[in-house]
Amino acid sequence: MSQRPTIMDVAAAAGVSSATVSRVVNGVASVDRDLARRVRVAVRTTGYVPNALGRSLRRGGTAQIAVVTPDAENPYFTQIISEVERIVRADHYSVTVAHTEDDLDLERDCFAQLVGRHVAGVLLVPVHGARTDLSPLTDAGIPVVLVDRWIDGAATDLVATDNIEAGRQAARHLHERGFRAPAVLTGPSDLRTTEERVVGHLAAWRELGVAAPDSVIARGDLHLESGRELMAQILAAGEADCVYVTNNRMSAGAFESMRGVQDAPALLATDDDLWTRLVTPSVSVVHQPVRATARAAARMLGQRMTDPEEEPSTTLLRSRIIDRESTRPR
């Protein structure tokens, strides 16, 4: 066998023609299931890697991967895009970026445009867990990998943070530092990503013997202004000694409200954005593994493009606490 396996090597290993290998690799559904299985096994055992650029162009594509996110200004999503661009560049792909502004109509328009551009695959942060419709993409045979957010019942690959564990980590961190009167700033209850952080957070407090009723939850719209307003309300009430904020934009708004306030509650933010290190006091965070998320999602999309019939998988990555001044014991 040659140093770099060829399609002929795969055909010989599977006992089929090179044309059959090509059809399986390119996702043609009419190949006999047993033959397709043999080809996939041979691809793995030989280490064959299809030429991504050539495959995309032969299928009428443009050698483009699309990354679709809901917010152009959220640093978490911009970091995902940047890392994906770095990864897929080595495989001769370019990256098309689209933002839906958490609007279902914009999301539908975006999908139609991506189908028209014949993109090779899509990394998607969906707008809604129940109402996002992937069928324009899947009907066109475009592989999709979800990032950060779920779609209920979708037979689709997913890469996300283990959000329940992230919320639990936050509660344990604050409890270890002596805080006993928690509050939570979060988004809408139908957004699974932040809601799971709330669920894990309150459950951990209760397990630690601290009262954490649902009334400690304050809900906003995930943007800076709502974080600012909700933190102002918490400061006025004067009951909480610590606040966990479940997304990065609201975290920045919350800090803005409490900056300079004497005896302000401890603040635990989400995501290690640059501002959290530069402000005084520096802000402790629940850090999501952004680079690992992008790498896992890009790798999963590449596998899905090579083998569209493989069973979908879910990868949950663990966050970690970065301890800074804002949660130091008073």
C-alpha positions in Angstrom: 0.0 0.0 0.0 1.3 3.5 -0.8 2.3 5.9 1.9 -0.9 7.8 1.6 -3.8 5.4 1.0 -5.8 6.0 -2.3 -9.3 5.2 -3.3 -7.9 2.1 -5.1 -6.4 0.9 -1.7 -9.9 1.2 -0.1 -11.5 -0.6 -3.1 -9.0 -3.5 -2.8 -9.5 -3.8 1.0 -13.3 -3.8 0.7 -13.4 -6.0 -2.4 -15.4 -3.6 -4.4 -14.8 -1.2 -7.3 -13.3 2.2 -7.0 -16.7 3.6 -8.3 -18.5 2.0 -5.4 -16.0 3.5 -2.9 -16.5 6.9 -4.5 -20.3 6.6 -4.2 -20.2 5.7 -0.6 -17.7 8.4 0.3 -19.8 11.0 -1.4 -23.0 9.9 0.4 -24.9 8.3 -2.5 -27.8 6.6 -0.7 -28.5 3.8 -3.4 -25.4 1.8 -2.5 -26.2 -1.7 -1.1 -26.0 -1.5 2.8 -23.5 -4.4 3.1 -21.2 -2.9 0.4 -21.4 0.5 2.1 -20.5 -1.0 5.4 -17.5 -2.8 3.9 -16.3 0.4 2.3 -16.6 2.4 5.6 -14.7 -0.3 7.4 -12.0 -0.2 4.7 -11.8 3.6 4.9 -11.1 3.3 8.7 -8.6 0.4 8.4 -6.6 2.0 5.6 -6.7 5.5 7.0 -7.9 6.9 3.7 -8.8 10.6 3.7 -10.8 11.8 0.8 -9.7 15.0 -1.0 -12.1 17.4 0.5 -11.7 20.1 -2.1 -12.1 17.8 -5.0 -15.1 16.1 -3.4 -16.9 19.3 -2.8 -16.3 20.6 -6.3 -17.4 17.4 -7.9 -20.7 17.6 -5.9 -21.3 21.1 -7.2 -20.1 22.6 -4.0 -17.8 25.6 -3.3 -15.4 24.1 -0.8 -17.1 26.2 1.9 -18.1 25.4 5.5 -20.8 27.6 6.9 -20.8 28.6 10.6 -24.2 30.0 11.7 -24.5 31.7 15.1 -27.2 33.9 16.7 -25.1 36.9 17.7 -22.4 38.7 15.8 -21.1 40.5 18.9 -20.9 37.6 21.4 -17.2 36.8 22.0 -18.0 33.1 22.6 -19.3 32.7 19.0 -16.6 34.9 17.5 -14.0 32.6 19.1 -15.8 29.5 17.7 -15.7 31.0 14.2 -12.0 32.0 14.4 -11.0 28.5 15.6 -13.1 26.7 13.0 -11.5 28.9 10.3 -8.0 27.9 11.5 -8.9 24.2 11.6 -10.6 23.8 8.2 -8.1 26.0 6.3 -5.7 23.0 6.3 -8.3 21.0 4.4 -8.7 23.7 1.7 -12.0 24.9 2.9 -13.1 28.5 3.5 -15.6 29.6 6.1 -18.9 31.4 5.4 -20.3 33.1 8.4 -24.0 34.0 9.0 -25.8 35.4 12.0 -29.5 34.9 12.7 -30.0 37.4 15.6 -32.0 34.7 17.3 -34.7 35.2 14.7 -36.4 32.2 13.2 -37.3 34.0 10.0 -33.7 35.1 9.5 -32.6 31.6 10.2 -34.9 30.2 7.5 -33.6 32.7 5.0 -30.1 31.8 6.0 -30.7 28.1 5.3 -32.1 28.9 1.9 -29.1 30.9 1.0 -26.7 28.2 2.1 -28.5 25.6 0.0 -28.2 28.0 -2.9 -24.5 28.3 -2.4 -24.0 24.5 -2.2 -22.0 24.7 1.0 -20.3 21.4 2.0 -21.4 21.4 5.6 -22.9 23.6 8.4 -21.9 24.2 12.0 -25.1 25.6 13.5 -26.0 27.3 16.8 -29.8 27.0 16.3 -32.3 29.8 17.3 -34.8 27.5 19.0 -34.7 24.0 20.4 -38.2 23.1 19.2 -38.9 25.5 16.3 -35.7 25.5 14.2 -36.3 23.5 11.0 -33.3 21.8 9.6 -35.1 20.2 6.7 -33.9 22.8 4.0 -30.3 21.7 4.8 -30.9 18.0 5.3 -33.1 17.6 2.3 -30.3 19.1 0.2 -27.9 16.6 1.6 -25.9 19.2 3.6 -24.4 17.7 6.8 -25.1 19.7 9.9 -23.4 19.6 13.3 -25.1 21.5 16.2 -22.9 23.6 18.4 -23.7 24.8 22.0 -27.5 24.4 21.6 -29.8 21.4 21.1 -32.8 20.8 18.8 -35.2 18.5 20.4 -35.6 15.2 18.6 -33.1 16.1 15.8 -31.0 13.1 14.6 -28.0 15.4 14.4 -24.5 15.5 15.8 -24.0 17.9 18.8 -21.0 19.4 20.5 -21.7 21.5 23.7 -20.7 22.3 27.2 -22.0 20.0 30.0 -24.2 22.9 31.2 -25.7 21.1 34.2 -22.3 20.4 35.5 -21.2 24.0 34.8 -24.0 25.2 37.0 -23.1 22.8 39.8 -19.4 23.9 39.6 -20.5 27.5 40.1 -22.5 26.7 43.2 -19.7 24.6 44.7 -17.2 27.4 44.1 -19.3 30.0 45.8 -20.2 27.7 48.7 -16.5 26.9 49.3 -15.8 30.6 49.7 -18.4 31.1 52.4 -21.4 32.5 50.4 -24.9 31.3 51.4 -27.4 33.6 49.8 -27.3 33.0 46.0 -29.0 34.7 43.1 -28.9 33.7 39.4 -29.2 36.0 36.4 -30.2 34.0 33.3 -32.1 34.0 30.0 -35.5 32.8 28.9 -36.6 29.5 30.4 -37.0 27.9 26.9 -33.3 28.3 26.1 -31.9 24.9 27.2 -28.3 26.0 27.3 -28.7 28.5 30.1 -31.7 26.8 31.7 -29.6 23.6 32.4 -27.0 25.8 34.1 -29.7 27.2 36.4 -31.0 23.7 37.1 -27.6 22.4 38.0 -26.8 25.5 40.1 -29.9 25.4 42.2 -29.7 21.6 42.7 -26.1 21.9 44.0 -27.0 24.6 46.4 -29.8 22.5 47.8 -27.6 19.5 48.1 -25.2 21.7 50.1 -28.0 22.5 52.5 -28.6 26.1 51.3 -32.1 27.3 50.6 -32.3 28.1 46.8 -35.9 28.6 45.8 -36.9 29.5 42.3 -37.4 33.0 43.4 -33.7 33.6 43.4 -33.8 33.4 39.5 -33.9 36.7 37.6 -34.5 36.4 33.9 -33.4 38.6 31.1 -32.8 38.4 27.3 -29.1 37.4 27.3 -27.9 40.9 26.4 -25.9 43.5 28.3 -28.7 45.8 29.2 -30.8 43.2 30.9 -27.8 42.1 33.0 -27.3 45.7 34.1 -31.0 46.1 35.0 -31.4 42.8 36.8 -28.2 43.4 38.9 -29.5 46.8 39.9 -32.7 45.1 41.2 -30.6 42.6 43.2 -28.5 45.3 44.7 -31.7 47.3 45.6 -33.2 44.2 47.3 -30.0 43.6 49.3 -30.6 39.9 50.0 -28.0 38.1 47.9 -24.4 37.7 48.9 -23.4 36.1 45.5 -24.6 36.2 42.0 -24.0 33.6 39.2 -24.7 34.9 35.7 -25.2 32.2 33.1 -24.1 34.0 29.9 -21.3 36.4 29.0 -23.2 39.4 27.7 -25.4 39.6 30.8 -22.3 39.1 33.0 -20.7 42.3 31.6 -23.9 44.2 32.3 -24.1 42.9 35.8 -20.6 43.9 36.5 -21.3 47.4 35.2 -24.1 47.8 37.7 -22.2 46.6 40.7 -18.8 48.3 40.0 -17.9 50.6 42.8 -20.8 49.5 45.0 -19.6 49.0 48.6 -20.4 45.4 49.9 -21.7 44.3 46.5 -22.4 40.6 46.2 -19.7 38.2 44.8 -19.9 37.9 41.0 -19.3 34.7 39.1 -19.6 35.3 35.4 -19.7 33.0 32.3 -16.8 32.8 29.8 -13.3 34.2 30.2 -13.7 37.3 28.1 -10.9 39.8 28.0 -12.8 42.4 30.2 -13.0 39.9 33.1 -9.3 40.0 33.4 -8.8 43.7 33.0 -11.4 45.2 35.3 -11.1 45.8 39.1 -12.0 43.6 40.8 -11.1 41.0 38.3 -14.0 38.6 37.7 -14.1 34.9 38.4 -15.7 32.9 35.6 -17.1 29.6 34.6 -14.9 29.1 31.5 -16.3 27.1 28.6 -13.8 25.2 26.5 -14.2 27.3 23.4 -11.2 25.9 21.4 -12.0 22.3 22.3 -15.6 22.9 21.3 -14.6 24.3 17.9 -12.1 21.5 17.3 -14.6 18.7 18.2 -17.3 20.3 16.1 -15.1 20.7 13.0 -13.8 17.1 13.4 -17.3 15.8 13.7 -18.5 17.7 10.6 -15.6 16.2 8.7 -16.6 12.7 9.7 -20.2 13.4 8.8 -19.2 14.7 5.4 -17.2 11.5 4.8 -19.8 9.1 6.3 -23.3 10.6 6.2 -24.9 7.4 7.4 -23.0 7.0 10.6 -25.1 7.3 13.8 -25.3 10.8 15.2 -23.3 11.4 18.4 -23.2 13.9 21.2 -20.1 15.3 22.8 -20.3 17.2 26.1 -17.3 19.1 27.3 -16.5 20.1 30.8 -16.1 23.7 31.9 -13.8 24.9 34.7 -13.7 27.7 37.2 -11.1 30.5 36.9 -10.9 32.0 40.4 -10.3 35.8 40.6 -11.0 38.7 43.0 -14.8 38.9 42.5 -15.5 35.7 44.5 -12.8 36.0 47.1 -14.3 35.7 50.7 -15.3 39.0 52.1 
